[in-house]
Amino acid sequence: MAANKRIKLLGSVLDVLSMEETLERVEELIEARKPSQHVVINASKINLMAENKMLQAIVNKSPLVNADGQSVVWAARLLGYDVRERVTGIDLFENLVALAAEKGWRVYYFGATEEVVQEVVRAHQEKYPALEVAGFRNGYFEDMESFEIASEIKERQADIVFIAFSSPKKEIWVNAYKELMQAPFVMGVGGSFDVIAGKTKRAPKWMQKTGLEWFYRFIQEPRRMFKRYLIGNCRFLTHVFREKRNQRGAIQKGEKNSK
């Protein structure tokens, strides 16, 4: 059983788990058969949570929250927490597909364009012939279709649902429909479908390890990513330094009270 190592960081809960421990925890959740929502946090998600209290509440009641961004790992260490590694959404996604093929779990793919989601399913079935695909559909739909989509996922008896659209839409949608879907593990994977399908490229390994994956994405789409990364990273640092200042204030207050 994966140990429960949960901390509170920058307005979010965070499970301090390795990739191996995370996979163990996912298996526990699937075996429990209770609908559950997985979330990853990064600098952008922390910024969104600061201004969207609904998103913050959804994240903080999720049974499993991983550090997707290296910035979150660095911030945690600066604030005194022993967070040794990040568990990126795309790496967890790929590991779970491999594990699903091994365990016989049924997976459902939901999001991106029709062309992309079909290519992701094709690529995974080619790589993992034993993989049981419960179904798939693109991420373009009207709100009035949500009930029908969630009902279809329930009918397909999916054990894992991968949701590939942006935040906070995916977190809010999953929170609203996870009980109807009755899938024991629902995970948002952001732009991972586009990467698997070859539509976008992931940063080289050295950039991933040095925390520069965000910069690689920025130089690919500078106009679209300017606000998220350059402005967003500055906002994130503000949150980190504010929490560090609050920590110091609390320590100083405690020292005064002990005298």
Steps between C-alpha positions, in 0.01 A plus 500: 500500500633848405564712809291812544742795484279805447607859556334840453682722253406837351130448560503144366542157647784294356576130536874456536531175307741356247377367166508144637306600812249691287436194283445294816251760623314499167470123518352532850245752375400281206463194724282703740257565208397840638493785241813710556661800335873543451659844463850627427621844604751731338566874510206573271260288708611674821429837335156383385416368846588835657224670299254211459375370835289230335811356335689526828228307684493229233877452510513494879238224529664280235640176643820525296687820406844488335763765429507525121722808476864522610417849626270342762780266612744791535242710684428214741869459577541875555211484746661214691327190362683188386357460149755291311345473155216611282246261351409650166154448358624366168742252660232376739258474206743282302583283801132449576424391144777239527368387840143488369610263223665280763211508749214479252360843592268659246604852394298780343652795310312830501634822348695674222391488136348189345815447291728527804302276735471231232876511446566470875276193522664348192852562636421352839326193357798442274744534791284302746299235309336378822365846582121507542364827360158570646444781251603847390361830380630846416488790744266724302152500649225725629416514869164336431684190371690442825241272660487281190881480481535405868223242463676344201824473699308323776348257249847421365609400854825692487748447783708804400387810312760733351368854451693718255374854515618812680475618861284588679239355263618141541515509880154656525351258245647192667384617843147547367474166316731252673215344701298450183797352311572257786860462382727434799780718363458812287811693402549828317789475254496848345686511169640146528282370216660750262847383603421129464339564160808692383317830458731675749844404629609455857818667622827301487583299812767747615246784496249288692760419766618861537150645529503666158214306343280809532754701295497240223123531477527878505741516203269268305196726552626836636183700437265248654727415793627851588235571762509152651876471535668839519229689684373186674842400632544844656162465671598156625822635652293763679292225662815313604674802653181601682472155657870507595448836666198366689708204617768731637237715668347196668843387624582844639160520671556159654841601630356813659217305665744247643701770680 
